[in-house]
Amino acid sequence: MVKKFFFLLLVGMLYFSCQNSNNENLNKDKNHSVYDRVIHSKVIRASYIPYPPYCIIDPNTKKLSGIFVEVLEEIGKKTNLKIKWVEEVGWGTVFEGLNNDRYDIHGSGLWVNSTRGMNGYFSDPLFYNPIMVWARLGDKRFDNKLFAINDSKVRIAVQDGAMEDIIAKSDFPNATRISITQTNPWSDNLLNIITKKADITFAEPWVIYPFLKKNPGTIYQVSSKEPIRYFANSYVMKMGEDEFKSMINAALNEIIMEGTMNKILSKYENTKGEFLRVVLPFQK
């Protein structure tokens, strides 16, 4: 009886050892798709960039929260998959990590543009951001004449590789860019404007409002007929992973249609219009 017990124990240990080995090999095997690895392991590995309110890190517990974090956790519940937050990355290294299979999805969201679309798959939008122009309070040089920004004397506060950097290079190539690194908090852009090291920057309202609560009377929204940009805010996946993208979009569509997305956005919204909702086809 004892021999039989030890025999069964040995068989069990060998089985689980083989299973663990298979899981590791599958995760490392680039011949398998991301979808295959995720379904086999029951885990979606996600990277993130701390950027409230999309991804917030509790300074004490290090627990993640925020719009994109909550929605991805909901996707995990819908698909019966565990979300594992494996790596904090910078704006310029998101696609590198996806291509090297260090994670399966960038889970704190990116704005969609053509350059990024050449390097990865984007999910359907969760919502849209209006991007406004912000300047030092009292500096009215650019009100209703954004063309005046395109001057070498004008200094644009940007974070290396971030969207305001891309807008500056694209729309205002003659202006001077005052850059901060990816490791700096984004709010350093606003501090550069307040201290007159820079003149303007571009950002969605949510990023500015918390700063203004702590620093009232410092920054204002430059007047213009329209936002300088509208951006779709989406998850990012490795290029060519159609099955994985399809699975994410199916769950995302369900979350939008059932109203969960609106509840999550409302939870983080300071004022109406900060996050522009996805209009459903039958609502157009």
PAMARGU-422113 format. One line per 2 residues: number of its first residue (from 1); for each residue x, y, z of N, C-alpha, C. Coordinates in Angstrom, 1 decimal. Atoms other than C-alpha are relative to their C-alpha. Layout:
<sites>
NUM	X/Y/Z/X/Y/Z/X/Y/Z; ...
</sites>
This chain:
<sites>
1	0.8/-1.2/0.0/0.0/0.0/0.0/0.9/1.3/0.0; -0.9/-1.2/-0.1/2.9/2.4/0.9/0.7/0.2/-1.3
3	-0.7/-0.1/1.3/4.7/1.5/-2.3/-0.9/0.6/-1.1; 1.0/-0.5/1.0/1.5/2.2/-4.3/-0.2/1.5/0.2
5	0.2/-1.4/-0.3/1.1/5.6/-2.5/1.2/0.8/-0.6; -1.2/-0.7/0.5/4.7/6.6/-3.3/0.1/0.0/-1.6
7	0.1/0.1/1.4/4.2/5.4/-6.9/-0.9/1.1/-0.6; 1.0/-1.0/0.5/1.1/7.6/-7.4/0.5/1.4/0.3
9	-0.6/-1.3/-0.3/2.9/10.5/-5.7/1.0/0.4/-1.0; -1.0/-0.2/1.0/5.8/10.2/-8.1/-0.6/0.3/-1.3
11	0.7/-0.2/1.3/3.5/10.0/-11.1/-0.6/1.5/0.0; 0.6/-1.4/-0.1/1.7/13.2/-9.9/1.0/1.1/-0.1
13	-1.0/-1.0/0.1/4.9/15.1/-9.4/0.6/0.1/-1.4; -0.5/0.0/1.4/6.2/14.1/-12.8/-1.0/0.7/-0.9
15	1.1/-0.6/0.8/2.8/15.2/-14.3/0.1/1.5/0.1; 0.1/-1.4/-0.2/2.8/18.6/-12.7/1.3/0.7/-0.5
17	-1.2/-0.5/0.5/6.5/19.0/-13.5/0.0/0.2/-1.5; 0.1/-0.1/1.5/5.8/18.3/-17.2/-0.9/1.2/-0.4
19	1.0/-1.1/0.3/2.8/20.7/-17.1/0.7/1.3/0.2; -0.7/-1.3/-0.3/4.9/23.5/-15.6/1.1/0.2/-1.1
21	-1.0/-0.1/1.1/7.7/22.8/-18.2/-0.7/0.3/-1.3; 0.7/-0.3/1.3/5.1/22.8/-21.0/-0.4/1.5/0.0
23	0.5/-1.4/-0.1/3.7/26.2/-19.7/1.2/0.9/-0.3; -1.1/-0.9/0.2/7.2/27.7/-19.6/0.5/0.0/-1.4
25	-0.4/0.2/1.4/8.1/26.3/-23.0/-0.9/0.7/-1.0; 1.0/-0.7/0.9/4.9/27.6/-24.5/0.1/1.5/0.1
27	-0.1/-1.4/-0.2/5.4/31.0/-23.0/1.3/0.5/-0.8; -1.3/-0.4/0.7/9.0/31.1/-24.5/0.0/-0.2/-1.5
29	0.0/0.5/1.4/8.1/29.5/-27.8/-0.7/1.1/-0.9; 0.5/-1.0/0.8/7.7/32.3/-30.3/-0.8/-0.5/-1.2
31	0.7/0.6/1.1/6.2/29.9/-32.9/-1.5/-0.1/0.4; 1.4/0.0/-0.4/3.0/29.9/-30.8/-0.5/1.4/0.1
33	0.6/-1.4/0.0/0.6/32.9/-31.0/-0.2/0.4/1.5; 0.3/-0.5/-1.4/-0.1/35.1/-28.0/-1.3/-0.6/0.4
35	1.3/0.7/-0.4/-3.7/33.7/-28.1/0.2/-1.4/0.6; -0.3/1.3/-0.4/-2.3/30.2/-27.8/0.5/0.0/1.5
37	-0.7/0.0/-1.3/-0.1/31.1/-24.8/-1.0/0.4/1.1; 1.0/-0.5/-1.0/-2.9/33.0/-23.1/-1.0/-1.0/0.4
39	1.0/1.0/-0.2/-5.5/30.3/-23.5/0.6/-1.2/0.8; -0.7/1.2/-0.7/-3.0/27.6/-22.3/0.3/0.4/1.4
41	-0.5/-0.4/-1.3/-1.7/29.6/-19.3/-1.2/0.5/0.9; 1.1/-0.7/-0.7/-5.1/31.3/-18.4/0.4/1.3/0.6
43	-0.5/-1.3/-0.5/-3.1/34.5/-17.9/0.3/0.9/-1.1; -0.4/-1.1/0.9/-2.9/37.8/-19.7/1.1/0.8/0.7
45	-1.0/-0.8/-0.6/0.4/39.5/-19.0/0.0/1.4/-0.5; 0.2/-1.4/0.5/0.1/43.3/-19.1/1.1/0.9/0.5
47	-0.9/-1.1/-0.4/2.5/46.2/-19.0/-0.8/1.2/0.3; 0.7/-1.2/-0.4/1.6/49.6/-17.7/0.9/1.2/0.1
49	-0.6/-1.2/-0.3/2.6/53.2/-17.5/-0.8/0.8/1.0; 0.8/-0.8/-1.0/1.6/55.2/-14.4/-0.4/1.3/-0.6
51	0.5/-1.2/0.6/-0.6/57.9/-15.8/-1.4/0.2/0.4; 1.3/-0.2/-0.5/-3.6/58.9/-13.8/-0.9/0.8/-1.0
53	0.7/1.0/-0.8/-6.5/58.4/-14.2/0.0/-1.4/-0.7; 0.1/1.2/0.8/-5.8/55.6/-16.7/0.7/-1.1/0.7
55	-0.7/1.0/-0.8/-3.3/53.8/-14.5/0.6/0.7/1.2; -0.4/-0.7/-1.3/-2.8/54.8/-10.8/0.7/-1.1/0.9
57	-0.6/1.0/-0.9/-0.3/53.1/-8.5/-0.1/0.6/1.5; 0.1/-0.3/-1.5/-1.0/53.2/-4.7/1.4/0.1/0.5
59	-1.4/-0.1/-0.4/2.2/54.5/-3.2/0.3/-0.9/1.2; -0.3/0.9/-1.2/1.8/52.3/-0.1/-0.1/-1.5/-0.4
61	0.2/1.4/0.3/0.4/49.0/-1.5/0.5/-0.4/-1.3; -0.4/0.2/1.4/1.6/49.4/-5.1/-1.1/-0.6/-0.8
63	1.1/0.6/0.7/-1.8/48.1/-6.1/-0.4/1.0/-1.2; 0.4/-0.9/1.2/-2.9/49.4/-9.6/-1.5/0.2/0.0
65	1.4/-0.3/0.2/-6.2/51.1/-10.3/0.0/0.9/-1.2; 0.2/-0.9/1.1/-7.6/53.5/-12.9/-0.8/-0.6/-1.1
67	1.0/0.4/1.0/-9.8/53.3/-16.0/0.5/-1.2/-0.8; -0.4/1.1/0.8/-7.7/51.0/-18.2/0.3/-1.3/0.9
69	-0.3/1.1/-0.9/-6.7/48.8/-15.2/-1.4/-0.7/0.3; 1.3/0.6/-0.3/-10.4/48.3/-14.2/-0.6/-0.7/-1.2
71	0.6/0.6/1.1/-11.5/47.6/-17.7/0.7/-1.3/-0.4; -0.7/1.2/0.4/-8.8/45.1/-18.4/-0.3/-1.1/1.0
73	0.4/1.0/-1.0/-9.7/43.3/-15.1/-1.4/-0.5/-0.3; 1.3/0.5/0.5/-13.3/43.2/-16.4/0.1/-0.9/-1.1
75	-0.2/0.9/1.1/-12.1/41.7/-19.6/0.5/-1.4/0.5; -0.4/1.2/-0.6/-10.3/39.1/-17.5/-1.2/-0.8/0.6
77	1.2/0.7/-0.5/-13.6/38.3/-15.7/-0.9/-0.6/-1.1; 0.9/0.5/1.1/-15.5/38.0/-19.0/0.6/-1.2/-0.6
79	-0.7/1.1/0.7/-12.9/35.6/-20.4/0.5/-1.1/0.9; -0.5/1.0/-1.0/-12.1/33.7/-17.2/1.5/-0.1/-0.1
81	-1.4/-0.1/0.1/-8.5/34.8/-17.5/0.6/0.9/1.1; -0.6/-0.8/-1.0/-6.2/36.2/-14.8/0.9/1.1/-0.7
83	-0.8/-1.1/0.5/-4.6/39.6/-15.5/1.2/0.1/1.0; -1.2/-0.1/-0.7/-1.0/39.7/-14.4/0.8/1.2/-0.4
85	-0.7/-1.3/0.4/0.6/43.2/-14.3/1.5/-0.3/0.2; -1.3/0.6/-0.1/4.2/42.2/-15.1/1.1/1.1/-0.1
87	-1.1/-0.9/0.3/6.2/45.3/-16.1/-0.5/1.5/-0.2; 0.2/-1.4/0.2/6.2/49.1/-15.8/1.0/0.4/-1.2
89	-0.8/-0.4/1.2/7.4/50.6/-19.1/-0.1/1.5/-0.3; 0.0/-1.4/0.4/8.1/54.0/-20.7/-0.8/0.1/-1.4
91	0.7/-0.2/1.3/6.3/55.6/-23.7/0.7/-0.5/-1.2; -0.8/0.4/1.2/9.1/54.7/-26.0/0.4/-1.5/-0.1
93	-0.4/1.5/-0.1/9.5/51.0/-25.0/-1.2/-0.9/0.0; 1.2/0.8/0.0/5.9/49.8/-25.2/0.0/-1.1/-1.1
95	0.1/1.0/1.1/6.2/48.1/-28.6/1.2/-1.0/0.1; -1.2/0.9/-0.1/9.7/46.7/-27.9/-0.4/-1.2/0.9
97	0.4/1.1/-0.9/8.3/44.7/-25.0/-1.0/-1.0/-0.6; 1.0/0.9/0.7/5.3/43.4/-27.0/0.7/-0.9/-1.0
99	-0.7/0.8/1.1/7.6/42.3/-29.9/0.9/-1.0/0.6; -0.9/1.0/-0.6/9.9/40.5/-27.5/-0.7/-0.9/1.0
101	0.8/1.0/-0.8/7.0/38.7/-25.8/0.2/0.1/1.5; -0.1/-0.2/-1.4/7.7/40.2/-22.4/-1.4/0.1/0.7
103	1.4/-0.1/-0.5/4.0/40.8/-22.0/-0.9/-0.1/-1.3; 1.0/0.3/1.1/0.8/40.2/-24.1/-0.7/1.2/-0.5
105	0.8/-1.2/0.3/-0.9/43.6/-24.0/0.6/1.2/0.8; -0.3/-1.2/-0.9/-0.1/47.1/-22.9/-1.3/0.5/0.6
107	1.3/-0.1/-0.7/-2.7/47.5/-20.3/-0.4/1.3/0.5; 0.5/-1.3/-0.6/-2.8/51.2/-19.4/-0.3/1.0/-1.1
109	0.5/-0.8/1.1/-3.7/52.5/-22.9/1.0/0.9/-0.7; -0.8/-1.0/0.9/-2.2/54.6/-25.7/-1.0/0.7/-0.9
111	0.7/-0.7/1.0/-3.6/57.2/-28.0/0.4/-0.7/-1.4; -0.3/0.6/1.3/-3.9/55.8/-31.6/0.4/1.0/-1.0
113	-0.4/-0.8/1.2/-2.0/57.3/-34.4/0.7/-0.9/-1.0; -0.4/0.8/1.1/-0.6/56.2/-37.7/1.4/-0.6/0.2
115	-1.3/0.5/-0.3/3.0/55.8/-36.5/0.0/-1.2/0.9; 0.2/1.1/-0.9/2.0/53.6/-33.6/-0.7/-1.1/-0.6
117	0.7/1.1/0.6/-0.3/51.7/-35.8/0.8/-0.8/-1.0; -1.0/0.8/0.8/2.7/50.6/-37.9/0.8/-1.0/0.9
119	-0.8/0.9/-0.9/4.2/48.9/-34.8/-0.8/-0.9/0.9; 0.8/0.9/-0.8/1.3/47.2/-33.1/-1.5/0.1/-0.4
121	1.5/0.0/0.2/-2.4/46.3/-33.1/-0.6/0.8/1.1; 0.8/-0.7/-1.0/-4.8/48.6/-31.3/-1.4/-0.6/0.1
123	1.4/0.5/-0.2/-8.0/47.4/-29.7/-1.0/1.1/-0.5; 1.0/-1.1/0.2/-11.3/49.2/-30.4/0.1/1.0/1.1
125	-0.1/-1.0/-1.0/-11.4/52.5/-28.6/-0.9/-0.3/1.3; 0.8/0.0/-1.2/-12.5/52.5/-25.0/-0.8/1.3/0.2
127	0.6/-1.4/0.0/-13.3/56.3/-25.3/1.0/0.9/-0.7; -0.8/-0.9/0.8/-11.9/59.4/-26.9/0.4/1.2/0.9
129	-0.5/-1.1/-0.7/-9.9/62.3/-25.6/0.1/1.3/-0.8; -0.3/-1.3/0.7/-10.1/66.0/-26.7/1.3/0.5/0.5
131	-1.3/-0.6/-0.4/-6.6/67.5/-26.6/-0.1/1.5/-0.2; 0.1/-1.5/0.0/-6.5/71.2/-25.7/1.4/0.6/0.1
133	-1.3/-0.7/-0.1/-3.7/73.8/-25.7/-0.1/0.8/1.4; 0.0/-0.6/-1.4/-2.7/75.1/-22.2/1.2/0.9/0.0
135	-1.1/-1.0/-0.2/-0.6/78.2/-21.4/0.0/0.6/1.4; -0.1/-0.7/-1.2/0.4/80.3/-18.5/-1.1/1.0/0.1
137	1.1/-0.9/-0.2/-2.4/82.3/-17.0/0.4/1.5/-0.3; -0.4/-1.4/0.4/-2.4/85.8/-18.6/0.7/0.1/-1.3
139	-0.7/0.0/1.3/-0.5/84.8/-21.7/-1.0/-0.3/-1.1; 1.1/0.1/1.0/-3.0/85.5/-24.4/0.5/0.0/-1.5
141	-0.6/-0.1/1.3/-0.7/85.3/-27.4/-0.6/-1.0/-1.0; 0.4/1.0/0.9/-2.3/82.2/-28.8/-1.5/-0.2/-0.1
143	1.4/0.1/0.1/-6.0/82.7/-28.2/-0.6/0.2/-1.4; 0.6/0.0/1.3/-7.9/81.8/-31.4/1.0/0.3/-1.1
145	-1.0/-0.1/1.0/-4.6/82.0/-33.3/1.1/-1.0/0.3; -1.0/1.0/-0.3/-2.8/78.7/-32.8/1.2/0.0/-0.9
147	-1.1/-0.1/1.0/-0.7/79.4/-35.9/1.2/0.7/0.6; -1.1/-0.8/-0.6/1.3/81.8/-33.7/1.0/-0.9/0.8
149	-0.9/0.9/-0.7/2.8/78.8/-31.9/1.2/-0.4/-0.8; -1.1/0.5/0.8/4.9/77.9/-34.9/1.1/1.1/-0.2
151	-1.1/-1.1/0.0/7.7/80.3/-34.0/1.1/-0.5/0.9; -1.2/0.5/-0.8/11.2/79.6/-32.8/0.0/0.6/1.4
153	0.0/-0.7/-1.3/10.6/82.0/-29.9/-1.0/-0.7/1.0; 1.0/0.6/-0.9/7.7/79.9/-28.6/0.5/-1.4/0.4
155	-0.6/1.3/-0.6/8.7/77.0/-26.3/-1.2/-0.9/0.5; 1.1/1.0/-0.3/6.5/73.9/-26.1/0.5/-1.0/1.0
157	-0.4/0.9/-1.1/6.7/71.8/-22.9/-0.4/-1.4/-0.5; 0.3/1.4/0.5/6.9/68.1/-24.0/0.8/-1.0/0.9
159	-0.7/1.2/-0.6/7.8/64.7/-22.5/0.5/-0.8/-1.2; -0.6/0.7/1.1/10.1/62.7/-24.8/-0.9/-1.2/-0.5
161	0.7/1.1/0.6/8.1/60.4/-27.1/-1.5/0.1/0.3; 1.4/-0.1/-0.3/4.7/61.5/-25.6/-0.7/0.7/-1.1
163	0.8/-0.5/1.1/1.8/62.7/-27.7/0.2/1.5/-0.2; -0.2/-1.4/0.2/2.4/66.4/-27.1/1.3/0.3/-0.7
165	-1.3/0.0/0.7/6.0/65.8/-28.4/-0.3/-0.2/-1.5; 0.4/0.3/1.4/4.5/64.3/-31.6/-0.8/1.1/-0.6
167	0.8/-1.1/0.5/2.0/67.1/-32.0/0.9/1.2/-0.3; -0.9/-1.1/0.2/4.8/69.7/-31.6/0.8/-0.1/-1.2
169	-0.9/0.3/1.2/7.0/68.1/-34.2/-0.9/0.1/-1.3; 0.8/0.1/1.1/4.1/67.6/-36.6/-0.6/1.4/-0.4
171	0.8/-1.2/0.3/2.1/70.9/-36.3/0.8/1.3/0.1; -0.8/-1.2/-0.3/4.7/73.4/-35.0/1.5/-0.3/-0.1
173	-1.4/0.4/0.1/8.1/72.4/-36.4/1.0/1.1/0.3; -0.9/-1.2/-0.2/9.5/75.9/-36.0/0.1/0.3/1.5
175	0.0/-0.3/-1.4/8.7/76.1/-32.3/1.2/-0.8/0.7; -1.0/0.6/-0.7/11.3/75.2/-29.7/-0.6/-1.0/1.1
177	0.6/1.0/-1.0/10.6/72.0/-27.6/0.9/0.0/1.2; -0.7/0.1/-1.3/11.5/72.0/-23.9/-0.4/-1.4/0.5
179	0.3/1.4/-0.3/11.8/68.3/-23.1/0.3/-0.4/1.4; -0.3/0.8/-1.2/11.6/66.2/-20.0/0.1/-1.4/-0.4
181	-0.1/1.4/0.3/12.5/62.6/-19.9/-1.2/-0.8/0.4; 1.2/0.8/-0.3/10.1/59.7/-19.7/-0.1/-0.4/1.5
183	0.0/0.4/-1.4/11.1/59.1/-16.1/-0.5/1.2/0.9; 0.6/-1.1/-0.7/9.9/62.6/-15.1/-1.5/-0.1/0.1
185	1.4/-0.1/0.0/6.4/63.1/-13.9/-0.5/1.0/-1.0; 0.5/-0.8/1.1/4.3/64.6/-16.7/-0.3/1.4/0.5
187	0.4/-1.3/-0.5/3.3/67.5/-14.4/1.2/1.0/-0.1; -1.2/-0.9/0.1/6.9/68.8/-14.8/-0.1/0.9/-1.2
189	0.3/-0.8/1.2/5.7/70.1/-18.2/-0.7/1.3/0.5; 0.7/-1.2/-0.5/3.3/72.4/-16.3/0.8/0.9/0.9
191	-0.9/-0.8/-0.9/5.9/73.4/-13.8/1.0/0.9/-0.9; -0.8/-0.8/0.9/8.1/74.5/-16.7/-0.7/1.2/-0.6
193	0.8/-1.1/0.5/5.3/76.7/-18.0/-0.1/1.1/1.1; 0.2/-1.0/-1.1/4.7/78.3/-14.6/1.3/0.7/0.3
195	-1.3/-0.7/-0.3/8.4/79.0/-14.1/0.6/0.7/-1.2; -0.4/-0.7/1.2/8.6/80.5/-17.6/1.1/-0.6/-0.8
197	-0.9/0.8/0.8/10.9/77.8/-18.9/-0.6/-0.4/-1.4; 0.8/0.3/1.2/8.2/77.0/-21.5/-1.2/0.9/0.0
199	1.2/-0.9/0.1/5.1/78.7/-22.8/-1.3/-0.8/-0.1; 1.3/0.8/0.2/2.5/76.0/-23.8/0.3/-1.5/0.1
201	0.0/1.5/0.2/1.7/72.3/-23.9/-1.3/-0.4/-0.5; 1.3/0.6/0.5/-1.0/70.0/-25.2/-0.4/-1.1/0.9
203	0.4/1.1/-0.9/-3.0/67.7/-23.0/-1.5/-0.1/0.1; 1.4/0.2/-0.3/-6.4/66.3/-22.2/-0.4/0.7/1.3
205	0.4/-0.8/-1.2/-8.4/68.2/-19.5/0.3/-0.7/1.3; -0.1/0.7/-1.3/-8.2/65.4/-16.9/1.4/0.2/0.6
207	-1.4/-0.1/-0.5/-4.4/65.8/-16.6/0.2/1.4/0.7; -0.2/-1.3/-0.4/-4.7/69.5/-16.0/-0.8/0.3/1.3
209	0.9/-0.4/-1.1/-7.6/69.8/-13.5/0.5/-0.4/1.4; -0.6/0.3/-1.3/-5.9/67.9/-10.6/1.1/0.9/0.4
211	-1.1/-0.9/-0.2/-2.9/70.1/-11.1/-0.5/1.4/0.4; 0.5/-1.3/-0.3/-5.0/73.3/-11.0/-0.6/0.0/1.4
213	0.5/0.0/-1.4/-6.6/72.2/-7.7/1.1/0.3/1.0; -1.1/-0.3/-0.9/-3.2/72.3/-6.1/0.8/1.2/-0.3
215	-0.7/-1.2/0.5/-1.9/75.2/-8.2/-1.0/0.9/-0.7; 1.0/-0.8/0.6/-4.9/77.5/-8.8/0.6/1.3/-0.6
217	-0.5/-1.2/0.5/-4.4/80.5/-11.0/1.3/0.0/-0.7; -1.3/0.1/0.6/-1.4/79.2/-12.9/-0.1/-0.3/-1.5
219	0.1/0.5/1.4/-2.5/77.5/-16.2/-1.4/0.3/-0.4; 1.4/-0.1/0.5/-5.5/78.2/-18.4/0.0/-0.6/-1.4
221	0.2/0.7/1.3/-7.0/76.6/-21.6/0.0/1.1/-1.0; -0.1/-1.0/1.1/-6.1/78.6/-24.7/-1.3/-0.1/-0.8
223	1.2/0.0/0.7/-9.2/79.6/-26.6/0.2/-0.4/-1.5; 0.0/0.5/1.4/-9.8/77.8/-29.9/-1.4/-0.6/-0.4
225	1.3/0.5/0.4/-12.8/76.7/-32.0/-0.2/-1.5/0.3; 0.0/1.5/-0.2/-11.9/73.0/-31.7/1.3/-0.4/0.8
227	-1.2/0.6/-0.6/-9.5/70.9/-29.7/1.1/-0.2/-1.1; -1.1/0.1/1.0/-6.1/70.6/-31.4/0.1/-1.4/-0.5
229	0.1/1.4/0.4/-6.7/66.8/-31.6/-1.1/-0.7/0.7; 0.8/1.0/-0.7/-9.1/64.1/-30.8/0.8/-1.4/-0.1
231	-0.7/1.3/0.1/-7.5/60.7/-29.9/-0.9/-1.1/0.6; 0.6/1.2/-0.6/-9.0/57.3/-29.5/1.0/-0.6/1.0
233	-0.8/0.5/-1.1/-7.7/55.7/-26.3/-0.2/-1.5/0.0; 0.1/1.5/0.2/-7.0/51.9/-26.7/1.1/-0.8/0.6
235	-1.0/0.9/-0.4/-5.1/48.9/-25.6/0.9/-0.3/-1.2; -0.9/0.3/1.0/-2.1/47.8/-27.6/0.5/-1.4/0.1
237	-0.5/1.4/0.0/-1.0/44.3/-28.7/1.0/-0.2/-1.1; -1.1/0.3/1.0/1.7/42.7/-30.8/-0.6/0.0/-1.4
239	0.5/0.0/1.3/1.3/43.2/-34.5/-0.2/-1.5/-0.5; 0.3/1.3/0.6/-0.3/40.2/-36.3/-0.7/-1.0/0.8
241	0.7/0.9/-0.9/-2.1/38.7/-33.3/-1.5/0.2/-0.1; 1.4/-0.2/0.4/-5.5/38.6/-34.9/-1.0/-0.6/1.0
243	0.9/0.7/-0.9/-7.0/36.0/-32.6/-0.1/0.6/1.4; -0.1/-0.6/-1.3/-5.9/37.7/-29.4/-0.8/1.4/0.0
245	0.7/-1.3/0.2/-7.1/41.1/-30.7/-1.5/-0.2/-0.1; 1.4/0.3/0.1/-10.5/39.6/-31.6/-0.6/-0.3/1.3
247	0.5/0.4/-1.4/-10.9/38.1/-28.1/-0.2/1.3/0.8; 0.1/-1.3/-0.8/-10.1/41.5/-26.5/-1.1/0.8/-0.4
249	1.0/-0.9/0.5/-12.4/43.4/-28.7/-1.4/-0.5/0.3; 1.3/0.5/-0.3/-15.3/41.0/-28.2/-0.4/0.3/1.5
251	0.2/-0.3/-1.4/-15.0/41.4/-24.4/-0.2/1.5/0.2; 0.1/-1.4/-0.1/-14.5/45.1/-24.7/-1.4/0.5/-0.5
253	1.4/-0.3/0.6/-17.7/45.4/-26.9/-1.1/-0.3/1.0; 1.0/0.3/-1.0/-19.7/43.6/-24.2/0.0/0.9/1.2
255	-0.1/-0.9/-1.1/-18.4/45.9/-21.5/-0.6/1.4/-0.3; 0.6/-1.3/0.4/-19.4/49.0/-23.5/-1.5/-0.2/-0.1
257	1.4/0.2/0.2/-22.8/47.6/-24.5/-0.8/-0.1/1.3; 0.8/0.2/-1.2/-23.8/46.6/-21.0/0.0/1.2/1.0
259	-0.1/-1.2/-0.8/-22.9/50.0/-19.6/1.1/0.1/1.1; -1.1/0.0/-1.0/-19.9/49.0/-17.4/1.0/1.0/-0.4
261	-1.0/-1.0/0.4/-17.6/51.2/-19.4/-0.4/1.4/0.4; 0.5/-1.3/-0.4/-19.8/54.3/-18.8/0.2/0.2/1.6
263	-0.1/-0.1/-1.5/-19.8/53.5/-15.0/1.4/0.3/0.4; -1.4/-0.1/-0.3/-16.0/53.2/-14.9/0.5/1.4/-0.4
265	-0.4/-1.4/0.5/-15.5/56.5/-16.9/-0.6/1.0/1.0; 0.6/-0.9/-0.9/-18.0/58.3/-14.6/0.6/0.1/1.3
267	-0.6/0.1/-1.3/-16.2/57.1/-11.6/1.3/0.9/0.1; -1.2/-0.8/0.1/-13.0/59.0/-12.7/-0.1/1.4/-0.6
269	0.2/-1.3/0.8/-14.5/62.0/-14.5/-0.3/1.1/1.0; 0.2/-1.2/-0.8/-14.2/65.4/-12.8/-1.2/0.8/-0.5
271	1.1/-0.8/0.6/-16.5/67.3/-15.2/-0.4/-0.7/-1.3; 0.6/0.6/1.2/-18.7/66.2/-18.1/0.8/0.4/-1.2
273	-0.7/-0.3/1.2/-17.0/65.9/-21.4/1.5/-0.3/0.0; -1.5/0.3/0.0/-13.5/64.9/-20.2/0.3/-1.2/-0.8
275	-0.2/1.3/0.8/-13.9/61.4/-21.7/-1.2/-0.1/-0.9; 1.0/0.1/1.0/-15.9/61.3/-24.9/-0.4/-1.5/-0.2
277	0.4/1.3/0.1/-17.9/58.1/-25.0/-0.1/-0.5/-1.5; 0.2/0.7/1.3/-18.0/55.6/-27.9/-1.5/0.0/-0.3
279	1.4/0.0/0.5/-21.2/56.2/-29.9/-0.3/-1.3/-0.7; 0.4/1.3/0.6/-22.9/52.9/-30.7/-0.7/0.2/-1.3
281	0.5/-0.1/1.3/-23.9/52.3/-34.3/-1.5/0.4/-0.1; 1.5/-0.3/0.1/-27.7/52.4/-33.6/-0.3/1.3/0.7
283	0.3/-1.3/-0.6/-27.3/55.7/-31.7/0.4/1.1/-0.9; -0.4/-1.0/0.9/-25.8/57.6/-34.6/-1.2/0.6/-0.7
</sites>
